[in-house]
């Protein structure tokens, strides 16, 4: 039995994936003033790299890009050497 066959039962397990986009440093008073709808600006722009995490573990490196009004991440390096 191959590794893929042994792990096939995991294929439908949901895993949270995050792109780590650096933001500003905020004072506690600024954090306490945040509310639903607040906007926190990030200095990151399209073309810059971000780290991609799955369940908190680094799995890839991505590049920020714009797709119409949405900001997206395109994977540029995937695997254990990300």
N, C-alpha and C positions, 0 to 999 in steps of 0.2 A: 504494500500500500504506500503510495507517495505521500509526501508532506501535504500537498494540496488536498488529497483525499481525506487525510486525517483531520485537517482543519476546516473542511467544508462546512461544518455545523456552525462555524463562527461568522459566515458570510452575511447573515441577516442581523447581527448584533449591532445596534446603533452606537456610534462613537462620535463624541463631540470634536469637531475640527475648528481650530482657531488660527487666525493670522495675527501675529503680534505686531501692532502698529504703535510705535512710540508716540506718546503725547507729552504735553507739558507737565511740569511739576506744579502741583497746586497746593496752596496752604489749606490747613484744616478748615478755616473759615470759608474758603471758596468751595470746598467739597460739601460742607454743610449747607451752602446756599444752592447747591444743585437741585433741580427738580425735573420732573418729567418734561421733556421738550428742550431741556438745556442742551447746548452744543459745546463740545470740547474740541477745539481746533488742534490739528496735528500738523507738524511741519513737513510731514512726508508727502512726496509728490509722485505722480505717475512715473514709472521707470525705476523707482527705488526698490530695494530688496526688503523682504520681510521674512520672518521665520514662521513656518507652518507647524502647528502642534496638533497631535491627535491624542486625546486623553491625557494631555499635559506633557507628552513626549515629542521632541523635535523629530519630524519625519521628512521635512522638505524645506527648500528655500523658494520663495515666490517673488514675483515682481508685480508691483502695483500697476494697474492700468485702468483706463476709463472705458466703459462700454455704455455709451449714451449718458444718461444721468447717474448711472451706478458706478461705484468704484469696485473693481474686481482684482483678483490675484491670479496671475498665470504662473503655474509651477515651472521653475527653471532648473531645479536640481531635486531629485527625489531619491530617498533611500538613506542608508546609514551614514553616508558621508555628507549629509546636508549641513 
